[in-house]
Amino acid sequence: MKRFGVLTSGGDTPGMNAAVRAVLKAGLNKGYNVLGIYHGFKGLIDGRIEQLQYPDVHNIIDRGGTILRTARSQDFRSEEGQQKAVEVMQAYNMDGLIVIGGDGSFNGANALAKRGICTVGIPGTIDNDLGYTDFTIGFDTAINNVMSEISKIRDTMRAHDRVGVVEVMGRNCGDIALWAGLVGPADIILLPESPMSWDDAAKQLMVNKLKGRFTSMVIIAEGAGHADDFVDFLKQKTDVEAKAVVLSYIQRGGDPSTADRVLATRLGAKAVDLIEQGVMGGRAVGIRNNAIIDVSLDEALNTKKVFNEELYRLNSIMSKF
């Protein structure tokens, strides 16, 4: 019987379960046994593997997190750990492996591909920081979660004539801050890719106050600094009263959006198609211009993320008036 494995790795993201569900159902449709690997690459090395059945994925498309759990593995970073993973896969007679995660997970998948394993990566990260694909699974849910929280925070900031400074995730990619800030809306968005300095932001907030706009919303991506530090900066430079809010894991939890469920389903099915084809060298699935594509893992990892300057300029216009 043909069989392949599937695991989730790195940070959890809404839509991972939808992807696992799609992988299993598409695999069963093609006559595969699908093996669920629990706790990521660590579980692969430790042999935490069970055959998945339809009841395992029943009613999980709407659940956040991952039923396969996730973990980071220091052992897998070593040559010995990677070889052990290969030996475990051979022991289970796996024809391939589907890895759902971000760039760190893709690096792990690529390491196995270079050892002769048929591997396919599915982009699952709220950061949307993989340049080869327009969107990653979980990003849409994250920005909707942030947008909802901005609305609540603005209510209480307005009641006290304060500036709200909201810190969001994204590592060195500002997409969460940019997209959520545009429609939140935010008066100022501080991004690792943007030209606005903290001095310029402070001056703009002072101008807003002088114009009678006592309440402003600032969204800061974690790659551009921390909300608490920016609030301290404002205290030193201005008389603006500001409060910091760090959204943290609120962004990563909760039910995946419709867009993420659809994307996860499409990418999961495409990944199984590639496993069936026996692609060697490692592939990654993604979406461009609403079309499902696949590229080599090397290309997926080395494609530079392009900053969306159009959205940034648009927010500058929207926040003027």
C-alpha positions as CSV (number, residue, x, y, z in Angstrom):
1,M,0.0,0.0,0.0
2,K,1.3,3.5,-0.9
3,R,1.8,5.8,2.0
4,F,3.2,9.2,2.9
5,G,3.5,11.2,6.1
6,V,2.2,14.7,7.1
7,L,3.4,16.9,9.9
8,T,3.0,20.5,11.2
9,S,6.0,22.3,12.4
10,G,7.0,25.7,13.9
11,G,4.5,28.2,15.1
12,D,0.8,27.0,14.9
13,T,-1.4,28.9,12.6
14,P,-5.2,29.0,11.9
15,G,-5.9,26.7,8.9
16,M,-3.3,24.0,9.7
17,N,-6.1,21.6,10.6
18,A,-7.9,22.4,7.4
19,A,-4.7,21.6,5.5
20,V,-4.2,18.3,7.3
21,R,-7.8,17.4,6.6
22,A,-7.3,18.2,2.9
23,V,-4.1,16.1,2.7
24,L,-5.8,13.1,4.3
25,K,-8.9,13.2,2.1
26,A,-7.0,13.9,-1.1
27,G,-4.6,11.1,-0.1
28,L,-7.4,8.6,0.6
29,N,-9.0,9.5,-2.7
30,K,-5.8,8.5,-4.5
31,G,-5.5,5.2,-2.6
32,Y,-2.8,6.3,-0.1
33,N,-2.4,5.5,3.6
34,V,-1.7,8.8,5.3
35,L,0.5,8.7,8.4
36,G,0.1,11.6,10.9
37,I,3.4,12.6,12.5
38,Y,2.9,14.2,15.9
39,H,5.0,17.1,17.3
40,G,6.8,18.0,14.0
41,F,10.3,16.9,13.2
42,K,10.9,15.9,16.8
43,G,8.0,13.5,16.5
44,L,9.4,12.2,13.2
45,I,12.8,11.4,14.9
46,D,11.0,9.8,17.9
47,G,8.6,7.8,15.8
48,R,5.4,9.4,17.1
49,I,3.5,8.3,14.0
50,E,0.0,7.0,13.6
51,Q,-2.1,6.2,10.6
52,L,-4.8,8.8,10.1
53,Q,-8.4,7.9,9.5
54,Y,-11.4,9.9,8.4
55,P,-12.7,10.3,12.0
56,D,-9.4,12.0,12.9
57,V,-10.2,15.0,10.7
58,H,-14.0,15.1,11.1
59,N,-15.1,18.6,12.2
60,I,-11.6,20.0,12.3
61,I,-11.7,22.4,9.4
62,D,-13.0,25.2,11.6
63,R,-10.5,24.6,14.5
64,G,-7.4,26.7,15.1
65,G,-4.1,25.1,16.2
66,T,-3.1,21.7,14.9
67,I,-4.3,18.3,15.9
68,L,-0.9,16.9,15.0
69,R,0.7,19.3,17.5
70,T,3.9,21.1,16.8
71,A,7.4,21.4,18.4
72,R,10.8,22.6,17.7
73,S,13.7,20.0,17.4
74,Q,17.3,20.8,18.1
75,D,18.2,17.3,17.2
76,F,16.8,17.7,13.7
77,R,19.2,20.5,13.0
78,S,22.1,18.0,13.1
79,E,23.2,15.7,10.4
80,E,22.6,12.7,12.7
81,G,19.1,13.9,13.5
82,Q,18.2,14.3,9.8
83,Q,19.6,10.8,9.0
84,K,17.6,9.4,11.9
85,A,14.4,11.0,10.4
86,V,15.2,9.4,7.0
87,E,15.7,6.0,8.6
88,V,12.3,6.3,10.4
89,M,10.6,7.2,7.2
90,Q,12.2,4.2,5.5
91,A,11.1,2.0,8.4
92,Y,7.5,3.1,7.8
93,N,7.8,2.7,4.0
94,M,6.8,6.3,3.4
95,D,6.8,7.4,-0.2
96,G,7.0,11.0,0.8
97,L,6.4,13.7,3.4
98,I,4.2,16.8,3.5
99,V,5.4,19.6,5.8
100,I,3.1,22.4,6.9
101,G,4.9,25.4,8.3
102,G,7.0,28.4,7.7
103,D,10.5,29.0,6.5
104,G,12.1,27.0,9.3
105,S,9.9,24.1,8.5
106,F,10.7,24.4,4.8
107,N,14.4,24.3,5.6
108,G,13.8,21.0,7.4
109,A,11.8,19.7,4.5
110,N,14.6,20.8,2.1
111,A,17.2,19.0,4.2
112,L,15.3,15.8,3.8
113,A,14.8,16.4,0.1
114,K,18.5,16.6,-0.3
115,R,18.7,13.2,1.3
116,G,16.5,11.7,-1.4
117,I,13.1,12.1,0.3
118,C,10.1,13.3,-1.8
119,T,9.0,16.3,0.3
120,V,6.4,19.0,-0.3
121,G,6.0,22.1,1.8
122,I,2.7,23.9,2.5
123,P,3.1,27.5,3.7
124,G,1.5,27.8,7.1
125,T,2.5,30.9,9.0
126,I,0.6,34.1,10.0
127,D,3.6,36.2,9.1
128,N,3.1,35.9,5.3
129,D,6.8,36.2,5.0
130,L,7.5,33.7,2.2
131,G,8.1,35.7,-1.0
132,Y,7.3,33.0,-3.5
133,T,3.6,32.9,-2.6
134,D,1.1,35.8,-2.4
135,F,-0.5,34.4,0.8
136,T,0.3,31.9,3.5
137,I,-2.2,29.9,5.5
138,G,-3.2,31.8,8.6
139,F,-2.4,35.3,7.5
140,D,-6.0,36.2,6.6
141,T,-7.2,35.0,10.0
142,A,-4.5,36.9,11.8
143,I,-5.2,40.2,10.2
144,N,-8.9,39.8,10.9
145,N,-8.1,39.0,14.5
146,V,-5.9,42.1,14.7
147,M,-8.5,44.3,13.0
148,S,-11.1,43.2,15.6
149,E,-8.9,44.0,18.5
150,I,-8.0,47.4,17.0
151,S,-11.6,48.3,17.0
152,K,-12.0,47.4,20.7
153,I,-8.8,49.2,21.7
154,R,-9.9,52.4,19.9
155,D,-13.1,52.6,21.8
156,T,-11.3,52.8,25.2
157,M,-8.5,55.1,23.8
158,R,-11.2,57.5,22.5
159,A,-12.9,57.5,25.9
160,H,-9.7,58.8,27.5
161,D,-8.3,60.9,24.6
162,R,-5.2,58.7,24.4
163,V,-3.1,57.2,21.6
164,G,-3.2,53.4,21.3
165,V,0.0,51.7,20.3
166,V,-0.7,48.1,19.2
167,E,2.2,45.7,18.7
168,V,1.6,42.8,16.3
169,M,3.6,39.8,15.2
170,G,5.3,39.2,11.9
171,R,9.0,39.0,12.8
172,N,10.9,40.9,10.1
173,C,7.8,41.1,7.8
174,G,5.3,43.9,8.3
175,D,2.4,42.4,6.4
176,I,0.2,41.8,9.4
177,A,0.7,45.4,10.6
178,L,0.3,46.8,7.1
179,W,-2.9,45.0,6.1
180,A,-4.6,45.2,9.5
181,G,-3.5,48.9,9.9
182,L,-5.0,49.9,6.6
183,V,-8.5,48.7,7.4
184,G,-8.3,48.9,11.2
185,P,-7.8,51.7,10.5
186,A,-4.5,53.0,11.9
187,D,-3.2,56.6,11.8
188,I,0.4,55.4,11.7
189,I,1.9,52.0,10.8
190,L,5.5,51.3,11.8
191,L,7.1,48.5,9.8
192,P,10.6,47.1,9.4
193,E,10.3,47.9,5.7
194,S,8.8,51.4,6.0
195,P,10.7,54.7,5.9
196,M,8.9,56.4,8.8
197,S,11.2,56.8,11.8
198,W,10.0,57.0,15.4
199,D,10.9,60.7,15.4
200,D,8.6,61.3,12.4
201,A,5.8,59.3,14.0
202,A,6.1,61.3,17.2
203,K,5.9,64.6,15.2
204,Q,2.9,63.3,13.4
205,L,1.1,62.5,16.6
206,M,1.8,66.0,17.9
207,V,0.4,67.5,14.8
208,N,-2.7,65.3,15.2
209,K,-3.1,66.6,18.8
210,L,-2.7,70.2,17.7
211,K,-5.4,69.7,15.2
212,G,-7.7,68.4,17.9
213,R,-7.3,64.7,17.1
214,F,-6.5,63.5,20.6
215,T,-7.0,59.8,19.8
216,S,-4.8,58.1,17.2
217,M,-4.0,54.5,16.6
218,V,-0.4,53.3,16.0
219,I,0.3,49.8,14.7
220,I,3.9,48.6,15.2
221,A,5.2,45.4,13.7
222,E,7.5,43.5,16.1
223,G,10.3,43.8,13.6
224,A,10.1,47.6,13.9
225,G,10.3,47.6,17.7
226,H,8.1,47.1,20.7
227,A,5.0,49.0,21.8
228,D,6.3,49.7,25.3
229,D,9.5,51.2,24.0
230,F,7.7,53.4,21.6
231,V,5.4,54.6,24.3
232,D,8.4,55.5,26.5
233,F,9.9,57.3,23.5
234,L,6.7,59.4,23.1
235,K,6.9,60.3,26.8
236,Q,10.4,61.6,26.4
237,K,9.7,63.5,23.1
238,T,6.1,64.7,23.4
239,D,3.2,65.4,25.8
240,V,1.1,62.8,24.0
241,E,-0.5,60.3,26.4
242,A,-0.2,56.8,25.0
243,K,-0.8,53.2,26.1
244,A,0.8,50.1,24.7
245,V,-1.0,46.9,23.9
246,V,0.8,43.7,22.8
247,L,-1.7,41.3,21.1
248,S,0.7,38.3,21.2
249,Y,-1.0,34.9,20.7
250,I,-4.4,36.4,20.2
251,Q,-3.4,36.8,16.6
252,R,-2.6,33.0,16.2
253,G,-5.6,31.5,17.9
254,G,-9.3,31.1,17.0
255,D,-11.2,29.7,14.1
256,P,-9.6,30.1,10.6
257,S,-11.3,32.5,8.2
258,T,-13.1,31.3,5.1
259,A,-10.2,32.5,3.0
260,D,-7.7,30.4,5.0
261,R,-9.9,27.3,4.9
262,V,-10.2,27.5,1.2
263,L,-6.5,28.2,0.7
264,A,-5.5,25.3,3.0
265,T,-7.8,22.9,1.1
266,R,-6.5,23.9,-2.3
267,L,-2.8,23.7,-1.2
268,G,-3.3,20.4,0.6
269,A,-4.8,18.8,-2.4
270,K,-2.1,20.1,-4.7
271,A,0.6,18.8,-2.3
272,V,-0.9,15.3,-2.6
273,D,-0.8,15.6,-6.4
274,L,2.9,16.2,-6.2
275,I,3.5,13.3,-3.8
276,E,1.7,11.1,-6.3
277,Q,3.9,12.4,-9.1
278,G,7.0,11.4,-6.9
279,V,8.6,14.8,-7.3
280,M,12.2,14.7,-6.2
281,G,14.3,17.6,-5.0
282,G,11.6,19.0,-2.9
283,R,8.7,21.3,-3.9
284,A,6.6,24.0,-2.2
285,V,3.0,24.8,-3.1
286,G,1.6,28.3,-3.0
287,I,-0.7,30.8,-4.6
288,R,-0.1,33.6,-7.1
289,N,-2.8,35.7,-8.7
290,N,-5.4,33.1,-7.3
291,A,-3.7,30.3,-9.1
292,I,-2.2,27.3,-7.2
293,I,1.5,27.0,-8.1
294,D,4.5,24.9,-7.1
295,V,8.2,25.8,-7.0
296,S,11.3,24.1,-5.8
297,L,12.0,24.4,-2.0
298,D,15.2,26.2,-2.9
299,E,13.2,28.9,-4.8
300,A,10.6,29.1,-2.1
301,L,13.3,29.8,0.5
302,N,15.4,32.2,-1.6
303,T,12.6,34.3,-3.1
304,K,12.8,37.7,-1.5
305,K,9.6,39.1,0.0
306,V,8.5,42.2,-1.8
307,F,7.1,45.0,0.3
308,N,3.7,46.3,-0.8
309,E,4.5,50.0,-1.2
310,E,1.1,50.6,-2.8
311,L,-0.7,49.7,0.3
312,Y,1.6,51.7,2.5
313,R,1.1,54.8,0.3
314,L,-2.6,54.2,0.3
315,N,-2.7,54.2,4.1
316,S,-0.7,57.5,4.2
317,I,-3.6,59.0,2.1
318,M,-6.3,57.4,4.2
319,S,-4.9,58.6,7.5
320,K,-4.5,62.3,6.4
321,F,-8.1,63.2,6.8
